[in-house]
Amino acid sequence: MFRFEKFDVWQKSIEFADNIYAFTRSFPREEQFGLTSQMRRASVSISSNIAEGGSRSSDKDFARFVEIAYGSLMEVVSQASVAKRQALLAGPQFDAIYIEAERIARQLSGLRSTLNT
């Protein structure tokens, strides 16, 4: 097992990306290279940065990748807000994304704090 796989936040971020993929499947074809692509790439970036950071030799480096993962998470929240305003996401879908993003944000903040000590 790789180091990053041991972190619950990595597991949750994989599930989060799965949900983003599922929600964006119903987006119109003209959004394929717009919000669909942006939301999917940003959601995958969360777990990818945790994984890459976990491979670094210092906790300081790892913490920087956790910060990048946090930024990607915020991108998804912002993009989901646009998608909701454009009626591409239903209210319950947006709420599910938002609630899970809050949980992951707390976990990332906690991990970053642990690494910076």
DOLUM-30154 format. One record per atom (N, C-alpha, C): residue in three letters; x, y, z. Coordinates in steps of 0.02 Angstrom, whole numbers, padded with zeros to 5 digits, always signed. Atoms other than C-alpha are relative to their C-alpha. Layout:
N
ALAXYZ
...
This chain:
117
MET+00043-00059+00000
MET+00000+00000+00000
MET+00045+00062+00000
PHE-00038-00063+00003
PHE+00065+00173-00045
PHE-00022+00045+00058
ARG+00012-00045-00057
ARG+00075+00308+00088
ARG-00066+00038-00007
PHE+00060-00041+00010
PHE-00064+00415+00012
PHE-00064-00039+00008
GLU+00060+00041-00004
GLU-00186+00270+00009
GLU-00024-00009+00072
LYS+00018+00007-00070
LYS-00185+00268+00199
LYS-00041+00059+00027
PHE+00035-00060-00023
PHE-00262+00441+00211
PHE-00074-00003-00020
ASP+00072-00001+00013
ASP-00451+00447+00228
ASP-00019+00055-00049
VAL+00015-00056+00044
VAL-00451+00614+00137
VAL+00013-00019-00073
TRP-00012+00023+00069
TRP-00377+00529-00017
TRP-00058-00043-00023
GLN+00058+00043+00017
GLN-00515+00397-00013
GLN-00062+00042-00014
LYS+00059-00044+00008
LYS-00648+00533+00007
LYS+00006+00041-00065
SER-00008-00040+00061
SER-00574+00635-00136
SER-00011-00043-00063
ILE+00015+00045+00056
ILE-00585+00483-00252
ILE-00075-00007-00007
GLU+00074+00005+00002
GLU-00769+00463-00206
GLU-00030+00066-00025
PHE+00023-00065+00022
PHE-00793+00650-00233
PHE+00006+00006-00076
ALA-00009-00001+00073
ALA-00721+00636-00409
ALA-00050-00045-00035
ASP+00051+00045+00028
ASP-00836+00488-00443
ASP-00067+00036-00005
ASN+00063-00037+00000
ASN-00984+00597-00395
ASN-00001+00056-00051
ILE-00004-00054+00050
ILE-00926+00742-00503
ILE-00009-00030-00070
TYR+00008+00033+00065
TYR-00911+00624-00651
TYR-00073-00018-00012
ALA+00070+00020+00007
ALA-01086+00558-00619
ALA-00045+00061-00012
PHE+00042-00059+00007
PHE-01163+00731-00599
PHE+00010+00035-00068
THR-00013-00035+00063
THR-01079+00801-00755
THR-00019-00040-00062
ARG+00022+00040+00058
ARG-01136+00657-00866
ARG-00063+00029-00033
SER+00063-00027+00027
SER-01302+00746-00887
SER+00009+00071-00029
PHE-00011-00067+00029
PHE-01222+00912-00940
PHE-00007-00004-00076
PRO+00008+00000+00072
PRO-01259+00961-01119
PRO+00067-00009-00037
ARG-00060+00014+00041
ARG-01137+00912-01256
ARG+00043+00062-00010
GLU-00039-00061+00011
GLU-01086+01093-01284
GLU+00043+00019+00060
GLU-00041-00012-00060
GLU-01015+01093-01107
GLU+00056-00051+00008
GLN-00050+00053-00005
GLN-00902+00944-01141
GLN+00070+00029+00010
PHE-00066-00030-00007
PHE-00750+01058-01159
PHE-00002+00062+00045
GLY+00008-00056-00046
GLY-00815+01187-01036
GLY-00003-00025+00072
LEU+00007+00019-00070
LEU-00883+01153-00863
LEU+00010-00074+00013
THR-00009+00073-00011
THR-00887+00964-00884
THR+00074-00016+00009
SER-00072+00014-00002
SER-00701+00956-00920
SER+00033+00033+00060
GLN-00030-00037-00056
GLN-00655+01089-00792
GLN-00015-00034+00067
MET+00019+00030-00064
MET-00752+01008-00650
MET+00032-00068+00008
ARG-00031+00066-00005
ARG-00687+00835-00689
ARG+00074+00004+00013
ARG-00073-00007-00010
ARG-00505+00889-00702
ARG+00016+00025+00070
ALA-00012-00027-00067
ALA-00514+00991-00542
ALA-00014-00052+00054
SER+00016+00050-00050
SER-00597+00849-00447
SER+00053-00056+00002
VAL-00053+00051+00002
VAL-00465+00723-00504
VAL+00065+00028+00028
SER-00060-00033-00025
SER-00329+00848-00459
SER+00006-00005+00076
ILE-00002+00004-00074
ILE-00376+00836-00275
ILE+00037-00062+00022
SER-00033+00063-00020
SER-00330+00653-00253
SER+00070-00006-00030
SER-00065+00004+00033
SER-00186+00669-00377
SER+00053+00039+00039
ASN-00048-00040-00038
ASN-00103+00806-00275
ASN+00015-00031+00068
ILE-00013+00036-00063
ILE-00124+00708-00114
ILE+00049-00057-00013
ALA-00044+00056+00017
ALA-00043+00559-00199
ALA+00071+00024-00016
GLU-00066-00026+00017
GLU+00100+00661-00272
GLU+00035+00026+00062
GLY-00030-00026-00061
GLY+00129+00750-00108
GLY+00024-00055+00047
GLY-00019+00056-00043
GLY+00134+00585-00016
GLY+00064-00034-00022
SER-00062+00030+00025
SER+00281+00533-00124
SER+00061+00043+00015
ARG-00055-00046-00013
ARG+00386+00682-00071
ARG+00038-00021+00063
SER-00042+00022-00056
SER+00529+00659+00050
SER-00009+00041+00063
SER+00009-00040-00060
SER+00480+00798+00168
SER-00074+00017+00010
ASP+00069-00020-00016
ASP+00319+00843+00257
ASP-00015+00070-00025
LYS+00010-00068+00026
LYS+00345+01024+00203
LYS-00022-00003-00073
ASP+00020+00008+00070
ASP+00335+00971+00020
ASP-00070-00030-00004
PHE+00066+00031-00001
PHE+00186+00860+00057
PHE-00054+00052+00016
ALA+00049-00052-00020
ALA+00097+01006+00143
ALA-00015+00047-00058
ARG+00011-00044+00058
ARG+00120+01112-00014
ARG-00048-00033-00050
PHE+00046+00035+00045
PHE+00033+00979-00120
PHE-00070-00005+00030
VAL+00065+00000-00033
VAL-00107+00971+00008
VAL-00033+00068-00011
GLU+00027-00066+00014
GLU-00128+01159-00016
GLU-00026+00005-00072
ILE+00022+00000+00070
ILE-00140+01133-00204
ILE-00064-00040-00007
ALA+00062+00040+00000
ALA-00270+00997-00176
ALA-00058+00041+00026
TYR+00052-00043-00028
TYR-00369+01120-00070
TYR-00023+00051-00053
GLY+00017-00047+00052
GLY-00362+01246-00211
GLY-00043-00032-00055
SER+00040+00036+00050
SER-00428+01117-00334
SER-00071-00013+00026
LEU+00065+00010-00030
LEU-00570+01079-00214
LEU-00042+00064-00005
MET+00036-00063+00004
MET-00616+01263-00209
MET-00021+00016-00073
GLU+00018-00007+00070
GLU-00614+01265-00400
GLU-00066-00037-00014
VAL+00061+00040+00012
VAL-00746+01127-00402
VAL-00060+00035+00031
VAL+00056-00035-00032
VAL-00855+01223-00279
VAL-00021+00060-00042
SER+00016-00058+00042
SER-00844+01379-00386
SER-00034-00021-00065
GLN+00027+00024+00063
GLN-00879+01283-00546
GLN-00070-00029+00010
ALA+00066+00027-00015
ALA-01026+01194-00464
ALA-00050+00056+00010
SER+00044-00058-00008
SER-01098+01364-00418
SER-00021+00027-00068
VAL+00017-00022+00068
VAL-01090+01417-00600
VAL-00048-00050-00032
ALA+00043+00051+00029
ALA-01167+01252-00654
ALA-00071+00003+00029
LYS+00066-00007-00030
LYS-01310+01276-00531
LYS-00036+00061-00028
ARG+00030-00062+00027
ARG-01341+01454-00591
ARG-00021-00008-00073
GLN+00017+00013+00070
GLN-01345+01390-00770
GLN-00050-00057-00008
ALA+00050+00055-00002
ALA-01471+01254-00720
ALA+00028-00065-00028
LEU-00031+00063+00020
LEU-01347+01116-00760
LEU+00002-00049+00058
LEU+00003+00040-00061
LEU-01348+01053-00581
LEU-00064+00016+00038
ALA+00059-00010-00041
ALA-01505+01028-00480
ALA+00023+00019+00071
GLY-00015-00020-00068
GLY-01512+01098-00304
GLY+00028-00056+00043
PRO-00026+00054-00041
PRO-01489+00928-00219
PRO+00070-00024-00022
GLN-00067+00018+00024
GLN-01338+00889-00329
GLN+00052+00051+00024
PHE-00045-00052-00024
PHE-01258+01055-00288
PHE+00011-00007+00076
ASP-00006+00008-00072
ASP-01295+01029-00103
ASP+00046-00058+00018
ALA-00042+00058-00014
ALA-01213+00857-00107
ALA+00074+00017-00013
ILE-00069-00020+00015
ILE-01057+00929-00189
ILE+00026+00046+00055
TYR-00021-00049-00049
TYR-01050+01073-00066
TYR+00014-00032+00068
ILE-00008+00033-00065
ILE-01073+00966+00089
ILE+00063-00043+00001
GLU-00060+00043+00003
GLU-00940+00842+00034
GLU+00063+00042-00006
ALA-00058-00045+00006
ALA-00823+00984-00014
ALA+00019+00028+00069
GLU-00014-00025-00067
GLU-00840+01055+00162
GLU+00036-00053+00042
ARG-00033+00055-00038
ARG-00793+00885+00237
ARG+00072-00009-00022
ILE-00067+00009+00026
ILE-00644+00864+00123
ILE+00045+00059+00018
ALA-00038-00060-00018
ALA-00588+01043+00157
ALA+00025-00004+00072
ARG-00021+00008-00071
ARG-00586+01009+00344
ARG+00056-00052+00005
GLN-00051+00053-00003
GLN-00487+00849+00316
GLN+00067+00025-00028
LEU-00062-00027+00029
LEU-00361+00936+00204
LEU+00033+00050+00046
SER-00027-00048-00048
SER-00340+01076+00330
SER+00033-00035+00058
GLY-00029+00039-00055
GLY-00310+00950+00467
GLY+00064-00035-00020
LEU-00061+00033+00024
LEU-00184+00854+00364
LEU+00056+00051-00008
ARG-00051-00053+00010
ARG-00093+01014+00317
ARG+00028+00022+00068
SER-00023-00021-00067
SER-00086+01065+00502
SER+00047-00053+00029
THR-00041+00055-00025
THR-00016+00894+00548
THR+00070+00000-00032
LEU-00063+00001+00037
LEU+00118+00906+00414
LEU+00043+00060+00016
ASN-00037-00062-00014
ASN+00169+01083+00464
ASN+00026+00004+00071
THR-00024-00002-00070
THR+00209+01037+00645
THR+00069-00028+00007
